[in-house]
Amino acid sequence: MLTVASVIGGVIFGLVLRYAASERWTAREVMYVQFPGDLFLRMLKALIIPLLVSSITSAIGSLDLSLSKKIGGRAILYYLVTTVIAVIEGIILVMLIRPGRGDFDRSASKDEKRPITTVDTLLDLVRNMFPPNLIQSCIAQPNYTYKKRINCTTVVSDYKSWIISNEYTTSSNVLGLVVFAVVQGVAIGQMGKVGKPLLQIYSSLGESMMLITNWVVWLSPVGVFFLIAAKMIEAESFAEMIGQLGLYFLTVLIGLFLHGLIVLPLIFFLATRVLPFTFLANMGQAYVTAFATASSSATLSVSMSCLEEKNKIDPRVSRFVMPIGATVNMDGTALYEAVAVIFISQVRHISLSLGQIIAVSISSTMASIGAASIPQAGLVTMVMVMDTVGLPSEDISLIFAVDWLLDRFRTSINVIGDSLGAGIVAHLSKKELEKMPIIEH
């Protein structure tokens, strides 16, 4: 309740500061307002890697391989089905509402963009799954760049002749760490008694991270208040958002709410035969944190705490399903990317064939898996989806004005999907879990 109140208070406080000032706020002044929120966000991000690695490793290591396969199979099936449904929902809505119709054709940036193809993006995704240096993966992520070759004064546009080089961006390679944690957990499970001491280390590390999470959660109302207030101050023209992009914004929002509040709860009910209202209400802290931080990874610790303490989900399930879900299960992002790409094609008066729409659905699903669970990561992977239908990457600037707000809604839907998935997997695995020893605290 405190965190929900802080969101409302942050919106009011930010709007008051925005319109009470005689001139536009500078970036430095916004930074001062956002400073307490930044500290809260940094605390959450500091917990991501130790919590993720320890949770996955201890969860898999404490289960026998047959049970791990069953839980993992159920989780992956749920992720795949819900992501595909989200993409289909988005495509149907954007084709029915047609938000790109009309004269809206905001000039796009013509800056030189990173040339990239769908194949390049998929190869980058696979490369990230196998990091050469685990320590480096905690602080950097490989990013292959493709530059057009210049012969004398002629630029070679053929992508086969591009110069390929590898650069590192300052963000954690979460996907690579997840793959390592899964493999290490399987190895510890096969080691038997010899692996018990190592398993206890990871279990203890996970418990300590959850305890620290509980401390940080009590600071969330303050952090959320200032994060929301700062976003209200620095937002671009609200009139532009309502006038030119309002229909697109509404289309994405309808799709997100339809998926997160109707489709996913319905799947939960069909799988568990339990009404999802209490379950969803108990996860309120996680949803609000997701909205404030716009990062499902930053929300991971809060989500796991809500699942285990309020919804009584078995820690062996929550600590296995949630970290992987925060990395690969991005229903909100998949829906948003499908809507955004078709919206841009409508703005550019480019009609898409059935084959191209199917290609958008497949690439949106793949892009959502590859999207980093950080704020506005969907904009990065959208280049891959736009390339599928031949749209220039600079057209992404058409939706910049509203993306910061939509990012918060789609992150909340991502967290809802992960949480309900953990509940479904825990319910379906109940009989098998009863035969296994409980994780020692």
MISENU-330728 format. One record per residue (C-alpha): residue number from 1; residue in three letters; y, x negated, z. Coordinates in steps of 0.5 Angstrom, whole numbers, plus 500, padded with zeros to 3 digits. Layout:
% MISENU-330728
NUM; ALA; Y; X; Z
...
//
This chain:
% MISENU-330728
1; MET; 500; 500; 500
2; LEU; 505; 494; 501
3; THR; 503; 491; 495
4; VAL; 504; 498; 491
5; ALA; 511; 499; 495
6; SER; 513; 492; 493
7; VAL; 512; 493; 485
8; ILE; 517; 499; 486
9; GLY; 522; 495; 490
10; GLY; 521; 490; 485
11; VAL; 523; 494; 480
12; ILE; 529; 497; 483
13; PHE; 532; 491; 486
14; GLY; 531; 487; 479
15; LEU; 535; 493; 476
16; VAL; 540; 493; 481
17; LEU; 541; 486; 480
18; ARG; 541; 486; 472
19; TYR; 546; 492; 472
20; ALA; 551; 490; 478
21; ALA; 552; 483; 474
22; SER; 558; 483; 470
23; GLU; 555; 478; 465
24; ARG; 548; 476; 463
25; TRP; 544; 472; 468
26; THR; 542; 465; 466
27; ALA; 535; 462; 466
28; ARG; 537; 458; 472
29; GLU; 539; 464; 476
30; VAL; 533; 468; 474
31; MET; 529; 462; 477
32; TYR; 532; 463; 483
33; VAL; 530; 470; 484
34; GLN; 523; 468; 482
35; PHE; 522; 462; 486
36; PRO; 518; 466; 492
37; GLY; 514; 469; 487
38; ASP; 512; 463; 483
39; LEU; 510; 460; 490
40; PHE; 505; 466; 491
41; LEU; 502; 465; 483
42; ARG; 501; 457; 484
43; MET; 497; 459; 491
44; LEU; 493; 464; 487
45; LYS; 492; 459; 481
46; ALA; 490; 453; 486
47; LEU; 484; 457; 488
48; ILE; 481; 459; 481
49; ILE; 477; 453; 479
50; PRO; 474; 451; 486
51; LEU; 472; 459; 487
52; LEU; 470; 460; 480
53; VAL; 465; 454; 480
54; SER; 463; 455; 487
55; SER; 462; 462; 486
56; ILE; 458; 462; 480
57; THR; 454; 456; 482
58; SER; 452; 458; 489
59; ALA; 450; 465; 486
60; ILE; 446; 463; 480
61; GLY; 442; 457; 485
62; SER; 441; 462; 490
63; LEU; 437; 467; 485
64; ASP; 430; 466; 482
65; LEU; 431; 465; 474
66; SER; 428; 472; 473
67; LEU; 433; 475; 477
68; SER; 438; 471; 474
69; LYS; 436; 473; 467
70; LYS; 436; 480; 469
71; ILE; 443; 480; 472
72; GLY; 446; 476; 467
73; GLY; 443; 480; 461
74; ARG; 446; 487; 464
75; ALA; 453; 484; 465
76; ILE; 453; 481; 458
77; LEU; 451; 488; 455
78; TYR; 456; 491; 459
79; TYR; 461; 486; 457
80; LEU; 459; 487; 449
81; VAL; 459; 494; 449
82; THR; 465; 496; 453
83; THR; 469; 491; 449
84; VAL; 467; 494; 442
85; ILE; 468; 501; 445
86; ALA; 475; 498; 447
87; VAL; 477; 495; 440
88; ILE; 474; 502; 436
89; GLU; 479; 506; 441
90; GLY; 485; 502; 439
91; ILE; 483; 502; 431
92; ILE; 482; 510; 432
93; LEU; 489; 511; 435
94; VAL; 493; 506; 431
95; MET; 490; 509; 425
96; LEU; 492; 516; 427
97; ILE; 499; 515; 431
98; ARG; 501; 510; 425
99; PRO; 506; 507; 430
100; GLY; 508; 502; 424
101; ARG; 511; 507; 419
102; GLY; 518; 508; 418
103; ASP; 524; 503; 416
104; PHE; 522; 498; 422
105; ASP; 522; 491; 419
106; ARG; 525; 486; 424
107; SER; 526; 479; 421
108; ALA; 521; 475; 424
109; SER; 522; 467; 425
110; LYS; 520; 463; 420
111; ASP; 519; 457; 424
112; GLU; 513; 452; 421
113; LYS; 507; 455; 425
114; ARG; 500; 452; 426
115; PRO; 496; 453; 420
116; ILE; 489; 456; 422
117; THR; 483; 459; 420
118; THR; 478; 464; 423
119; VAL; 473; 459; 422
120; ASP; 477; 454; 426
121; THR; 479; 458; 432
122; LEU; 471; 460; 433
123; LEU; 469; 452; 432
124; ASP; 475; 451; 438
125; LEU; 472; 456; 442
126; VAL; 465; 453; 441
127; ARG; 468; 446; 443
128; ASN; 471; 448; 449
129; MET; 464; 451; 452
130; PHE; 462; 443; 452
131; PRO; 467; 439; 455
132; PRO; 466; 432; 455
133; ASN; 470; 430; 461
134; LEU; 469; 436; 467
135; ILE; 475; 433; 471
136; GLN; 479; 433; 465
137; SER; 477; 440; 464
138; CYS; 480; 442; 470
139; ILE; 487; 440; 468
140; ALA; 487; 440; 460
141; GLN; 484; 444; 454
142; PRO; 482; 441; 448
143; ASN; 486; 444; 442
144; TYR; 485; 442; 435
145; THR; 491; 442; 430
146; TYR; 491; 442; 423
147; LYS; 497; 439; 419
148; LYS; 498; 440; 412
149; ARG; 497; 433; 408
150; ILE; 504; 431; 404
151; ASN; 503; 427; 398
152; CYS; 509; 423; 396
153; THR; 514; 429; 396
154; THR; 509; 435; 395
155; VAL; 506; 439; 400
156; VAL; 498; 440; 399
157; SER; 497; 448; 401
158; ASP; 490; 447; 400
159; TYR; 487; 448; 407
160; LYS; 481; 444; 406
161; SER; 486; 438; 405
162; TRP; 489; 439; 412
163; ILE; 489; 433; 417
164; ILE; 485; 435; 423
165; SER; 487; 432; 430
166; ASN; 485; 433; 437
167; GLU; 491; 435; 442
168; TYR; 490; 437; 449
169; THR; 494; 442; 452
170; THR; 496; 443; 460
171; SER; 491; 449; 462
172; SER; 484; 449; 465
173; ASN; 478; 449; 460
174; VAL; 476; 455; 464
175; LEU; 470; 457; 459
176; GLY; 467; 450; 459
177; LEU; 467; 450; 467
178; VAL; 464; 456; 467
179; VAL; 458; 454; 462
180; PHE; 457; 448; 467
181; ALA; 457; 452; 473
182; VAL; 452; 456; 470
183; VAL; 447; 450; 468
184; GLN; 448; 447; 474
185; GLY; 446; 453; 478
186; VAL; 440; 454; 474
187; ALA; 438; 447; 475
188; ILE; 439; 448; 483
189; GLY; 435; 454; 482
190; GLN; 429; 450; 479
191; MET; 430; 444; 484
192; GLY; 427; 448; 490
193; LYS; 428; 445; 497
194; VAL; 431; 438; 494
195; GLY; 437; 443; 491
196; LYS; 438; 447; 498
197; PRO; 443; 442; 501
198; LEU; 447; 442; 494
199; LEU; 447; 449; 494
200; GLN; 449; 450; 501
201; ILE; 455; 445; 499
202; TYR; 457; 450; 494
203; SER; 456; 456; 498
204; SER; 460; 453; 504
205; LEU; 466; 452; 499
206; GLY; 466; 459; 496
207; GLU; 466; 462; 503
208; SER; 472; 457; 505
209; MET; 476; 459; 498
210; MET; 475; 467; 500
211; LEU; 478; 466; 507
212; ILE; 484; 462; 504
213; THR; 484; 468; 499
214; ASN; 485; 473; 505
215; TRP; 491; 469; 508
216; VAL; 494; 469; 501
217; VAL; 493; 476; 500
218; TRP; 498; 478; 506
219; LEU; 503; 474; 502
220; SER; 502; 478; 496
221; PRO; 507; 484; 497
222; VAL; 513; 478; 498
223; GLY; 510; 475; 491
224; VAL; 509; 481; 487
225; PHE; 516; 483; 489
226; PHE; 520; 477; 487
227; LEU; 516; 477; 480
228; ILE; 517; 484; 478
229; ALA; 524; 483; 480
230; ALA; 525; 477; 476
231; LYS; 522; 480; 470
232; MET; 526; 486; 470
233; ILE; 532; 482; 470
234; GLU; 530; 477; 464
235; ALA; 527; 483; 460
236; GLU; 531; 484; 453
237; SER; 534; 490; 451
238; PHE; 531; 496; 454
239; ALA; 534; 500; 448
240; GLU; 531; 496; 443
241; MET; 524; 497; 446
242; ILE; 525; 504; 447
243; GLY; 528; 505; 440
244; GLN; 524; 501; 435
245; LEU; 518; 499; 438
246; GLY; 517; 505; 443
247; LEU; 511; 508; 439
248; TYR; 507; 502; 438
249; PHE; 508; 501; 446
250; LEU; 506; 508; 447
251; THR; 500; 507; 442
252; VAL; 497; 501; 446
253; LEU; 499; 504; 453
254; ILE; 495; 511; 451
255; GLY; 489; 506; 449
256; LEU; 489; 502; 455
257; PHE; 489; 508; 460
258; LEU; 484; 512; 456
259; HIS; 479; 506; 456
260; GLY; 481; 504; 463
261; LEU; 481; 511; 467
262; ILE; 477; 515; 463
263; VAL; 472; 511; 459
264; LEU; 470; 506; 464
265; PRO; 469; 510; 470
266; LEU; 465; 515; 465
267; ILE; 460; 509; 464
268; PHE; 460; 507; 471
269; PHE; 458; 514; 473
270; LEU; 453; 515; 468
271; ALA; 450; 508; 470
272; THR; 450; 509; 478
273; ARG; 451; 517; 478
274; VAL; 456; 516; 483
275; LEU; 464; 518; 482
276; PRO; 468; 512; 481
277; PHE; 474; 515; 485
278; THR; 473; 511; 492
279; PHE; 471; 505; 488
280; LEU; 477; 504; 484
281; ALA; 481; 506; 490
282; ASN; 478; 500; 494
283; MET; 480; 496; 488
284; GLY; 488; 497; 488
285; GLN; 490; 491; 491
286; ALA; 487; 487; 485
287; TYR; 490; 492; 480
288; VAL; 497; 491; 483
289; THR; 496; 483; 483
290; ALA; 493; 483; 476
291; PHE; 500; 487; 474
292; ALA; 504; 482; 478
293; THR; 501; 476; 475
294; ALA; 499; 478; 468
295; SER; 493; 473; 469
296; SER; 485; 476; 471
297; SER; 484; 469; 473
298; ALA; 489; 469; 478
299; THR; 487; 475; 481
300; LEU; 480; 473; 481
301; SER; 480; 471; 488
302; VAL; 483; 478; 490
303; SER; 478; 482; 486
304; MET; 472; 479; 489
305; SER; 475; 480; 496
306; CYS; 476; 487; 495
307; LEU; 469; 488; 492
308; GLU; 465; 485; 497
309; GLU; 469; 487; 503
310; LYS; 471; 494; 501
311; ASN; 466; 496; 496
312; LYS; 460; 492; 499
313; ILE; 458; 489; 493
314; ASP; 452; 484; 494
315; PRO; 456; 477; 494
316; ARG; 450; 474; 489
317; VAL; 452; 479; 484
318; SER; 460; 479; 485
319; ARG; 460; 472; 485
320; PHE; 456; 471; 479
321; VAL; 459; 477; 475
322; MET; 466; 477; 476
323; PRO; 468; 469; 475
324; ILE; 464; 470; 468
325; GLY; 468; 477; 467
326; ALA; 475; 474; 468
327; THR; 473; 469; 463
328; VAL; 470; 473; 457
329; ASN; 471; 480; 458
330; MET; 478; 482; 456
331; ASP; 477; 490; 454
332; GLY; 485; 491; 454
333; THR; 486; 484; 450
334; ALA; 481; 486; 445
335; LEU; 484; 493; 444
336; TYR; 491; 491; 444
337; GLU; 490; 486; 439
338; ALA; 487; 491; 434
339; VAL; 492; 495; 435
340; ALA; 498; 490; 434
341; VAL; 495; 487; 428
342; ILE; 494; 494; 424
343; PHE; 501; 496; 427
344; ILE; 504; 489; 424
345; SER; 500; 491; 417
346; GLN; 503; 498; 417
347; VAL; 510; 495; 418
348; ARG; 509; 490; 412
349; HIS; 506; 496; 408
350; ILE; 500; 493; 407
351; SER; 494; 498; 407
352; LEU; 487; 496; 410
353; SER; 481; 497; 407
354; LEU; 475; 499; 411
355; GLY; 472; 492; 410
356; GLN; 478; 489; 413
357; ILE; 478; 494; 419
358; ILE; 471; 492; 420
359; ALA; 473; 485; 420
360; VAL; 479; 486; 425
361; SER; 474; 490; 430
362; ILE; 470; 484; 430
363; SER; 475; 478; 430
364; SER; 479; 482; 436
365; THR; 472; 482; 440
366; MET; 471; 475; 438
367; ALA; 478; 473; 440
368; SER; 478; 477; 446
369; ILE; 472; 473; 449
370; GLY; 476; 466; 447
371; ALA; 483; 468; 450
372; ALA; 485; 464; 456
373; SER; 486; 469; 462
374; ILE; 493; 467; 463
375; PRO; 499; 471; 462
376; GLN; 500; 472; 454
377; ALA; 494; 468; 452
378; GLY; 493; 474; 447
379; LEU; 499; 472; 443
380; VAL; 495; 465; 442
381; THR; 488; 468; 439
382; MET; 492; 474; 435
383; VAL; 493; 468; 430
384; MET; 486; 469; 429
385; VAL; 486; 476; 428
386; MET; 492; 476; 423
387; ASP; 489; 471; 419
388; THR; 483; 476; 418
389; VAL; 487; 481; 414
390; GLY; 492; 475; 411
391; LEU; 498; 477; 415
392; PRO; 503; 471; 416
393; SER; 502; 468; 424
394; GLU; 510; 469; 424
395; ASP; 510; 476; 424
396; ILE; 507; 476; 431
397; SER; 515; 476; 433
398; LEU; 515; 483; 431
399; ILE; 512; 485; 438
400; PHE; 515; 480; 442
401; ALA; 520; 484; 445
402; VAL; 515; 489; 449
403; ASP; 509; 484; 450
404; TRP; 511; 481; 457
405; LEU; 510; 488; 459
406; LEU; 504; 490; 455
407; ASP; 501; 484; 458
408; ARG; 501; 486; 465
409; PHE; 498; 493; 463
410; ARG; 492; 490; 459
411; THR; 491; 485; 465
412; SER; 490; 491; 470
413; ILE; 485; 494; 465
414; ASN; 481; 487; 464
415; VAL; 480; 487; 472
416; ILE; 478; 494; 472
417; GLY; 473; 493; 467
418; ASP; 470; 487; 471
419; SER; 470; 491; 477
420; LEU; 466; 497; 475
421; GLY; 462; 492; 471
422; ALA; 460; 488; 478
423; GLY; 459; 495; 481
424; ILE; 454; 497; 475
425; VAL; 450; 491; 475
426; ALA; 450; 491; 483
427; HIS; 447; 498; 483
428; LEU; 442; 497; 477
429; SER; 439; 490; 481
430; LYS; 439; 493; 488
431; LYS; 431; 494; 488
432; GLU; 431; 486; 485
433; LEU; 436; 484; 490
434; GLU; 432; 487; 496
435; LYS; 427; 482; 495
436; MET; 431; 476; 495
437; PRO; 434; 473; 501
438; ILE; 441; 474; 503
439; ILE; 446; 469; 502
440; GLU; 448; 465; 508
441; HIS; 455; 466; 511
//
